[in-house]
Amino acid sequence: MTSDTPLDAYSQIVAGVAAELTPKVASLRVPHQGDRYRGEGLGSAVIYTPDGFLLTNAHVVGRADHGTALFADGTSAAFHVVGADPLSDLAVVRADIPTPDPAALGEADDLVVGQLVVAVGSPLGLTGSVTAGVVSALGRSLPTGSGARARLVEDVIQTDAALNPGNSGGALADSRARVVGINTAVAGVGLGLAVPINATTRKIVAALMRDGRVRRAYLGITSVPTPLPAKYSARFGRASGLRVSEVMPDSPAARAGLRPGDLLLTAGGSPVTRGQDLQKLMFTEAIGKPLAITVMRNGALVDVIAEPAELVTA
């Protein structure tokens, strides 16, 4: 007897995603060594190319330069770390044998709150584990690094799909089995976070594969999305900008004359409405190049020219 209840449809979707993605997500075992701890870390990785590149979290590989990947078909392979970027919590590793077919990538910027998502990974080393839930929120910020190296990964995906230690580096997928995020953190009961797959993270991954590191430009501000006054919202055709909350002393932003309280409207001729809009400009090509910025200050439009410097992370 067949049934067309919503539960059956939901189950079919999740089962289909699991069948498609489980062979394309590996379990990672990473040797960790330190002054007080020696052992093996566990995590997950998404197959990115058919010639052995896998995408995972920087915190999964830590300071290790190698490890072992275990695939759903029972095969295993040694891998080496190609590059890691702690500021985005992304890393690329490469297996020493050809891998199964890569996962299809989606677009996190197209997600909506309430949308079904499926997490595939290896929690506690249990390869091929699948959980499902919804997108709980979008646009969250995830702190990474510490001290002078601290940074916020913007536009992180929040989900209630159950995540556990070892899920980090695994896939967060939509109903069509397209990977829209890399699971990165368990923030609490019923609360997981994933780094989005979008234009910015694709540039990060490409840089890691090419150079083993990511060069970033640096302005020296912190900002928060802020609604535009009605007359400017109508004039610019959008509802928000970025309010500058802090300007670092002697930074490119400070030298350009940006001030706390300025409301950023455009940078490099493009509108800025959220942190990602500014961050996606802050890559190699922006270092040392003039960047035109328009802000609203005390009700007036002000144009400044900043020259981003290279961000030093070591």
C-alpha positions in Angstrom: 0.0 0.0 0.0 1.4 3.4 -1.0 0.9 6.7 0.7 1.3 10.3 -0.5 1.5 11.9 2.9 4.0 14.8 3.5 6.1 12.6 5.7 6.6 10.1 2.8 7.7 12.9 0.4 10.0 14.3 3.1 11.6 10.9 3.6 12.0 10.4 -0.1 13.9 13.7 -0.4 16.2 13.0 2.5 16.9 9.4 1.4 17.6 10.7 -2.1 20.1 13.3 -0.8 21.7 10.6 1.4 22.1 8.2 -1.5 23.6 10.8 -3.7 26.0 12.4 -1.2 27.1 9.7 1.2 29.7 8.3 -1.4 31.0 11.9 -1.8 31.7 12.7 1.8 34.8 11.1 3.4 35.8 10.6 7.1 39.1 12.2 8.0 41.5 11.0 10.6 44.1 13.6 11.4 47.2 13.1 13.7 47.3 15.8 16.3 50.4 16.5 18.3 51.0 19.1 21.0 52.8 19.7 24.3 49.9 18.1 26.2 48.0 16.0 23.7 48.9 13.4 21.2 46.2 11.5 19.4 44.0 11.6 16.4 41.3 14.1 15.4 38.2 13.2 13.5 36.4 15.2 10.9 34.7 15.0 7.5 35.5 16.3 4.0 33.5 16.8 0.8 35.0 15.5 -2.5 35.6 18.6 -4.6 37.3 17.3 -7.7 37.7 13.8 -9.2 41.5 13.9 -9.0 41.6 13.9 -5.2 40.9 17.4 -3.9 38.6 17.5 -0.8 37.1 20.4 1.0 37.0 20.5 4.8 37.5 22.9 7.8 40.7 24.5 8.8 40.1 23.5 12.4 39.8 19.8 11.3 43.3 19.7 10.0 44.8 22.1 12.5 48.5 22.2 12.2 48.8 18.7 10.6 50.1 18.3 7.1 48.7 14.8 6.4 46.2 12.3 7.5 43.9 9.5 6.2 40.6 9.7 4.4 38.1 6.9 4.6 35.4 6.7 1.9 31.9 5.2 2.0 32.9 2.3 -0.2 35.4 1.1 2.3 38.6 2.4 0.6 41.0 4.6 2.4 43.8 6.9 1.2 46.5 9.0 2.7 46.1 12.7 2.1 48.2 15.8 2.4 47.0 19.3 3.4 47.2 21.6 0.3 46.2 24.7 2.2 44.2 26.0 5.2 42.6 29.3 5.9 41.7 29.7 9.6 40.0 33.0 8.9 37.3 31.3 6.9 37.7 27.9 8.6 38.2 26.3 5.2 40.9 23.9 4.1 41.8 21.8 1.0 43.4 18.4 1.2 44.4 16.0 -1.5 44.1 12.2 -1.5 46.9 10.2 -3.1 44.5 8.2 -5.1 41.6 9.1 -7.5 38.4 9.7 -5.5 34.8 9.0 -6.2 32.8 11.5 -8.2 32.8 15.0 -6.7 29.7 16.5 -5.0 27.7 19.1 -6.9 27.9 22.6 -5.5 24.9 24.8 -4.9 24.6 28.5 -4.1 24.1 29.5 -0.4 23.0 33.0 -1.4 19.8 31.5 -2.8 18.8 29.8 0.5 15.7 30.9 2.5 14.8 30.5 6.1 12.7 27.3 6.6 14.2 25.5 3.6 15.0 21.8 4.0 18.7 21.0 4.4 20.5 17.7 4.9 23.8 17.2 6.8 26.1 14.4 5.7 29.3 13.7 7.6 31.1 11.4 10.0 30.1 12.4 13.6 32.2 10.5 16.2 33.9 8.8 13.3 30.7 7.1 12.1 31.1 7.4 8.3 28.0 8.2 6.2 25.8 9.6 8.9 22.8 11.7 7.7 20.6 14.2 9.6 18.0 16.6 8.3 16.4 19.9 9.3 15.8 23.3 8.1 17.7 26.6 7.6 17.0 28.2 10.9 18.6 31.6 10.1 20.9 33.2 7.6 23.5 36.0 7.9 24.9 34.8 11.2 28.5 35.6 12.1 31.0 33.0 13.3 34.1 34.2 15.2 37.3 32.5 14.1 40.9 33.0 15.2 41.8 35.0 18.3 43.5 38.3 19.3 44.8 40.3 16.4 43.9 37.4 14.1 40.3 37.3 15.1 37.7 37.6 12.3 34.1 37.1 11.7 33.0 34.7 8.9 30.0 36.5 7.6 26.7 35.1 6.3 27.1 31.7 8.1 24.1 29.3 7.7 22.4 28.3 10.9 20.5 25.0 10.9 18.7 22.7 13.3 20.0 19.6 11.5 21.8 17.6 14.2 25.6 18.1 14.2 28.1 16.3 16.4 31.8 16.3 16.8 33.2 14.8 13.6 30.6 16.5 11.4 32.9 19.4 10.9 34.0 19.6 7.2 31.0 17.6 6.0 28.3 18.7 3.6 25.2 20.7 4.2 23.0 20.1 1.1 19.7 21.3 -0.3 16.9 19.0 -1.4 18.6 18.4 -4.8 21.8 17.1 -3.1 23.7 20.3 -4.0 26.3 21.3 -1.3 25.4 24.7 0.0 27.6 24.8 3.1 30.5 23.1 4.9 29.5 22.2 8.4 31.8 24.0 10.8 30.5 24.3 14.4 28.1 22.8 16.9 26.9 25.9 18.7 24.4 24.2 21.1 21.5 21.8 21.2 19.6 22.0 18.0 22.0 24.7 16.7 24.6 24.1 14.0 26.5 26.4 11.7 27.9 26.0 8.3 30.3 28.1 6.1 28.3 29.0 3.0 29.3 27.9 -0.5 29.1 31.1 -2.6 31.2 33.4 -4.7 33.4 34.4 -1.8 34.2 30.9 -0.6 34.8 29.7 -4.1 37.5 32.3 -4.4 39.0 31.2 -1.1 39.0 27.5 -2.2 40.6 28.5 -5.6 43.4 30.4 -3.8 44.1 27.5 -1.5 44.3 25.0 -4.4 46.5 27.4 -6.4 48.8 29.0 -3.7 48.1 27.0 -0.5 47.0 30.2 1.2 44.7 33.2 0.9 46.0 36.7 0.5 43.5 39.3 1.8 43.2 43.0 1.7 42.5 44.9 4.9 40.5 48.1 5.5 40.5 48.2 9.3 36.8 48.6 10.1 34.1 46.7 11.9 30.5 47.2 10.7 27.0 46.1 11.1 24.0 46.1 8.7 21.8 49.1 9.3 18.5 50.3 7.7 18.8 53.3 5.4 16.6 56.3 6.0 13.5 56.2 3.8 14.7 58.9 1.4 18.0 57.2 0.8 16.4 53.8 0.6 14.2 55.0 -2.3 17.1 56.8 -4.0 19.5 53.9 -3.9 16.8 51.2 -4.3 17.8 49.1 -1.3 16.9 49.0 2.4 20.2 48.9 4.2 23.9 49.8 4.3 26.8 49.0 6.7 27.2 51.2 9.7 30.9 51.6 10.7 31.1 50.7 14.4 34.9 50.9 14.8 37.9 52.2 12.8 41.3 50.7 13.7 44.0 53.3 14.5 46.5 53.9 11.6 44.5 51.5 9.3 43.8 52.2 5.6 40.2 53.2 6.6 41.6 55.7 9.2 44.0 57.2 6.7 41.1 57.5 4.2 39.1 59.5 6.8 36.4 56.9 7.5 34.8 57.5 11.0 32.7 55.5 13.4 29.0 56.2 12.6 29.6 56.4 8.8 27.0 54.5 6.9 28.7 52.7 4.0 26.6 52.7 0.8 29.0 51.6 -2.0 32.6 50.3 -2.3 34.4 50.0 -5.6 31.2 51.1 -7.3 29.2 48.2 -5.9 26.4 48.4 -3.2 27.2 47.2 0.3 24.3 45.9 2.4 26.0 43.2 4.4 29.4 42.2 5.6 30.0 39.8 2.7 29.5 42.5 0.1 32.6 44.3 1.5 34.6 41.1 2.3 34.3 39.7 -1.2 36.2 42.8 -2.4 39.0 42.2 0.0 41.2 39.8 -1.9 44.6 39.9 -3.6 43.5 42.2 -6.4 42.5 45.0 -4.0 45.8 45.2 -2.1 47.4 48.5 -2.6 44.8 49.7 -5.1 42.6 52.7 -4.7 39.1 51.8 -3.5 36.3 54.4 -3.9 33.9 54.4 -1.0 30.7 56.4 -0.6 29.3 56.9 2.9 26.4 58.8 4.5 27.7 61.1 7.3 25.4 63.4 9.2 22.8 63.3 6.5 25.3 64.1 3.7 27.0 61.9 1.1 30.8 61.7 1.4 33.2 60.1 -1.0 36.6 58.8 0.2 39.4 56.9 -1.4 41.0 54.1 0.6 44.0 51.9 -0.3 43.6 48.5 1.4 46.7 47.0 2.8 47.6 43.3 2.9 46.2 41.5 6.0 49.0 40.0 8.0 47.8 36.9 9.9 51.0 35.4 11.2 
